[in-house]
Amino acid sequence: MGDAIGQMLPTAVGIALSPLPIVAVVLMLVTPRGRVNGPAFIVGWWIGLAVVGAIVLSVSSGAGATDEGAPATWVDVLKLVLGLLLLLVSLRQWRGRPHGSEEPPTPKWMGALDDFTPFKAVGAGGVLSGLNPKNLLLAVAGATAVAATGVSNGEQTLAWVIFVVIASIGVGAPVVIYFVMGSGSRAVLERLKVWMAHNNAVIMAVLLLVIGVKLVGEAIGGFSG
């Protein structure tokens, strides 16, 4: 199972460091319902990743992700496609980065966070983890990497649980800060939000570039092996 954890670790870290969900949970925590909506967002985040993992692992197992101990050809093709898509998204993120003191645009839906119910917070967490295009690509890549190691179904499930835990560190940290520091957390969370929002494009561009190159390299190695 160590190989499965090692293969999925980069993509899990990529999701954990995704700035947009961190900004969203910080904004949610400073609303009147923050004490309830923050944890609800995390629950939705877990559900989103769990659903993506369950689907990809089930499909991969049924399609035969390994061939005589090595990743099947279709896995290498999928890695190549995912890697190229991540590189394209990385380029788009880099081109769209703010310059100097320019303020990055804030998604319109974030303005409605004050009125979010816990149910909507769960939905937002699920959408940002499982349906957000960048995170979805990373989650699919991570689950495919786990399936391609050929470990048992039980070990795949455990590896994916570890994936979800690691991928939740980014959005979980503000919630922990909120409950540990209480009212004193507002200034810390505000600084975190501003920094993450301003550097969102650059952070994601670098992360997606590194992971995209890794996937493309693995695919090329698989084709030539």
DRENKOLNU-631633 format. One line per field, with one value per residue (C-alpha): residue number from 0; x, y, z. Coordinates in steps of 0.5 Angstrom, whole numbers. Each point is the difference from the previous one (the first is absolute). Layout:
% DRENKOLNU-631633
i: c(NUM, ...)
px: c(X, ...)
py: c(Y, ...)
pz: c(Z, ...)
***
This chain:
% DRENKOLNU-631633
i: c(0, 1, 2, 3, 4, 5, 6, 7, 8, 9, 10, 11, 12, 13, 14, 15, 16, 17, 18, 19, 20, 21, 22, 23, 24, 25, 26, 27, 28, 29, 30, 31, 32, 33, 34, 35, 36, 37, 38, 39, 40, 41, 42, 43, 44, 45, 46, 47, 48, 49, 50, 51, 52, 53, 54, 55, 56, 57, 58, 59, 60, 61, 62, 63, 64, 65, 66, 67, 68, 69, 70, 71, 72, 73, 74, 75, 76, 77, 78, 79, 80, 81, 82, 83, 84, 85, 86, 87, 88, 89, 90, 91, 92, 93, 94, 95, 96, 97, 98, 99, 100, 101, 102, 103, 104, 105, 106, 107, 108, 109, 110, 111, 112, 113, 114, 115, 116, 117, 118, 119, 120, 121, 122, 123, 124, 125, 126, 127, 128, 129, 130, 131, 132, 133, 134, 135, 136, 137, 138, 139, 140, 141, 142, 143, 144, 145, 146, 147, 148, 149, 150, 151, 152, 153, 154, 155, 156, 157, 158, 159, 160, 161, 162, 163, 164, 165, 166, 167, 168, 169, 170, 171, 172, 173, 174, 175, 176, 177, 178, 179, 180, 181, 182, 183, 184, 185, 186, 187, 188, 189, 190, 191, 192, 193, 194, 195, 196, 197, 198, 199, 200, 201, 202, 203, 204, 205, 206, 207, 208, 209, 210, 211, 212, 213, 214, 215, 216, 217, 218, 219, 220, 221, 222, 223, 224)
px: c(0, 6, 1, -8, 1, 7, -4, -6, 4, 2, -8, -2, 5, -3, -7, 2, 4, -6, -1, -7, -3, 4, -3, -7, 1, 3, -6, -5, 3, 0, -8, -5, -1, 8, 0, -5, 2, 7, 0, -6, 4, 6, -6, -2, 8, 1, -7, 3, 6, -3, -4, 5, 4, -5, -2, 7, 3, -7, 1, 8, -1, -5, 4, 6, 5, 6, 3, 5, 2, 0, -5, -4, 1, -7, 3, 6, -5, -4, 6, 2, -6, -1, 7, -1, -6, 3, 6, -6, -3, 7, 1, -7, 1, 7, -3, -6, 5, -1, 6, 3, -6, -5, -6, -2, -8, -4, -5, -7, -3, 5, -4, -6, 4, -3, -7, 3, -4, 4, -3, 2, 7, 0, -1, 5, 5, -2, 0, 7, 3, -3, -3, 5, 4, 7, -1, -4, 6, 4, -4, -1, 7, 1, -5, 3, 7, -3, -4, 6, 5, -4, -1, -7, -6, 0, 7, -2, -6, 5, 5, -6, -2, 7, -1, -6, 3, 6, -4, -4, 6, -1, -7, 0, 6, -5, -5, 5, 2, -7, -2, 7, 1, -7, -1, 7, 0, -3, 6, 4, -5, -1, 8, -1, -6, 4, 6, -3, -5, 6, 4, -5, 2, 7, 0, -5, 4, 7, -4, -3, 6, 4, -6, -1, 7, 1, -7, 3, 7, -3, -5, 6, 4, -6, 0, 7, 1)
py: c(0, 5, 0, 2, 6, 2, 0, 4, 5, 6, 0, 0, 6, 3, 0, 2, 6, 3, 7, 1, -5, 3, 7, -3, -3, 6, 4, -5, 0, 8, 0, -1, -7, -2, -4, -5, 1, -1, -7, -1, 2, -5, -5, 2, 0, -7, -3, 3, -3, -7, 0, 2, -6, -5, 1, 0, -6, -4, 2, -2, -6, -3, 3, -4, 6, -5, -4, -6, 5, 6, 6, -2, 4, 3, 3, 3, 3, 3, 3, 3, 3, 3, 2, 4, 3, 2, 4, 3, 3, 1, 5, 3, 1, 4, 4, 2, 2, 7, 5, 4, 3, -2, -4, -6, -1, -3, -6, 3, -6, 2, 6, -4, -4, 4, -3, -7, -5, -6, -4, 5, 0, -8, 1, 5, -4, -6, 4, 3, -7, -4, 4, 6, -1, 0, -4, -5, -1, -1, -5, -4, 0, -2, -6, -2, -1, -4, -5, 0, -3, -7, 0, -3, 3, 1, 3, 5, 2, 2, 3, 5, 1, 3, 4, 3, 2, 3, 4, 2, 4, 6, 1, -3, 5, 6, -4, -2, 7, 3, -5, 0, 8, 2, 7, 1, -4, 6, 3, -6, -2, 6, 0, -7, 2, 6, -4, -6, 4, 5, -6, -5, 0, -1, -5, -5, 2, -3, -6, -2, 1, -5, -5, 0, -1, -6, -3, 1, -3, -6, -1, 1, -5, -5, 0, -1, -5)
pz: c(0, 1, -8, 0, 5, -4, -6, 2, 5, -5, -3, 8, 2, -7, 3, 7, -3, -4, 2, -2, 4, 6, -1, -1, 7, 3, -2, 2, 7, 1, -1, 5, -1, 0, 6, -4, -7, 0, 3, -5, -6, 2, 0, -7, -2, 3, -4, -6, 0, 2, -6, -5, 3, 1, -8, -3, 5, -2, -8, 1, 3, -5, -6, 3, 2, 0, -5, 2, 6, -4, -1, -6, -7, 1, 7, -4, -5, 6, 3, -6, -1, 7, 0, -6, 2, 7, -4, -4, 6, 3, -6, 1, 7, -1, -6, 5, 6, 3, -1, 5, 5, -5, 4, -3, -1, 5, -2, 0, 4, 6, 1, 2, 6, 5, -1, -1, 4, 3, -6, -5, 3, -1, -7, -1, 3, -4, -7, 2, 1, -5, -5, -1, -6, 3, 6, -4, -5, 6, 4, -7, -1, 8, 0, -7, 3, 6, -5, -4, 6, 0, 7, 3, 0, 8, -1, -5, 4, 6, -5, -2, 7, 1, -6, 2, 7, -4, -5, 6, 4, -4, 1, 7, 3, 0, 4, 5, 1, 1, 5, 4, 0, 0, -1, -1, -6, -4, -2, -2, -4, -4, -1, -3, -4, -3, -2, -2, -5, -3, -1, -2, -8, 2, 5, -5, -6, 4, 3, -7, -4, 5, 0, -7, -2, 5, -3, -7, 1, 4, -7, -4, 4, 0, -8, -1, 6)
***
